[in-house]
Amino acid sequence: MSLPFLKKGRVVISLVFFSGMAVLFLDLSFSIPARYSGSLTSLQLVPSLLKFISGAGFAAAGFIFILCLTLIFGRVYCSSICPLGTLQDIFAYVRKKGKKRNYAYQKAFSKTRYGILSLVILFFLGGQTLGIILLDPYSSFGRIMTQLVRPLAIAIKNTLSFSLARVGEYSVFPVEYTGLHIFSFFFTLGVLFLILWLSLNSGRLYCNTLCPVGALLGILSRYSLFKIGINNQECVDCKRCEKVCKSSCIHLESNRIDSSRCVSCFNCFEVCPTSAMEFQWGFGSNKFNPDAGKRDFIKQFAICLMTGSSALAARPPIEIYKDSTLPVPTAGPVSPPGSLSREHFMARCTACHLCVSACPTRVLQPAFLEYGWLGVMQPRMDYQKSFCNYDCVICTRVCPSGALVPKRIEEKKSIQLGKAKFIQGNCVVYTHKTDCGACAEHCPTKAVDMVLDPEVKLRAPKIDETICVGCGACEFACPTKPHKSIYVESNPVHLAAKKPKEEKLSEKVNYKSDFPF
């Protein structure tokens, strides 16, 4: 059965998904609707799996679709839907245009890939997403776009904007750039170079060794209904398929294909001169059997996983402590709106940075150790960089994993992320005996008000914590350096703020006395 068209179809589909995801992260005009974001990210395995676990509707259906697709046709996800997989193919394609690279069969690094998968699962069962943060392909792709490609796109757009402005053309608006996050930038750069090196020299070795998604789908693909196989009667042993197999999973000496590593790229279909490559019924002959050592490892892995799960389930829930080692007297980082609590957020966020790229004020920034080492690169509210718009809910609508629960604007206005605190000893009203009021001027709920202090005979800030939403506008606007006079102390569990008082104008007007004529 000749199916050479499969390769072209797969390339088109993968480029469509890749382009869509790239546009999603590189939207500099903040004009892409949230439903577009949800449609694309719902087909990414890890975010849709997290939504599935939390029982969230449409996005959870993506996991069911990927599961069914894998159980029918194998690892189609890895070659057609995963944007990081397509990025590796692009690197390999560029290499192919230069010096031609021939692949060859390699033994699987089963202990490495299943060991990594087991660690990721054990971390997740313990309520931590560190393994997912570091190795999830979708999240890695998101950080590559946000931390590496997006700054270049901003630089290009701003250069174009300033160049056009010189000749009186103002149709292209510049984009504000808040600077690099050092750790996130260099970590992402290191991951990109690792993926680049592996894809240029070893094809999809990253997917079949380090990627937990590849390992999980590899296990499922062993039981898929249809597998790519070799028709022994048609095969002439030319080894063309083996040379183009980027997963190095075709073993021509035994006429077998390791279905757990095959990513369904269909390169072999395209080059086979006799159409010996075909889809075969999965439960039959031409099945690649792991050796005894691999079977023993899988058994040990299953036992380790079951025992680890029991031990982790017996652990008490993770407590959140208010004590902090940060130099400013806060209760830790402020988690984004919709995160419900720091614990909920850290247990679900994969650090894909889609919310970071979508945030119009750039207040969402990657954390370093603010959440602890288990929450590295998860977004936090950085009020040194900016503040949270009072009527903005974009981050809650684009989050693909359920770490941020979607909120309506009216709901978000009553979420208290933290409480504003005033440090009198830093305020210029007291240190320089001068008027200021920047904090009160920028507060959207008027939780910060300027009240006359008889000691200095000037108006000084007074905070009503009950209506404070912790947006950080006061902290961002405060002019004192290096330490702010007003800051937001985070709520480990988000609370509800009271509605601010609305000042209504008097409806009764004395027209006789006020009429100017």
Helices and strands as residue ranges (DSSP letters): H 5-25, H 34-41, H 45-53, H 57-73, H 76-80, H 83-97, H 110-125, H 130-135, H 137-143, I 144-149, H 150-166, H 182-202, H 212-221, E 226-230, H 240-244, E 250-251, E 256-257, H 267-271, E 277-281, H 292-314, H 342-346, H 354-358, E 364-366, G 373-375, E 379-381, H 394-398, H 409-412, E 415-422, G 424-426, H 428-431, H 438-442, E 448-453, E 458-463, G 465-467, H 473-477, E 486-496, H 511-514
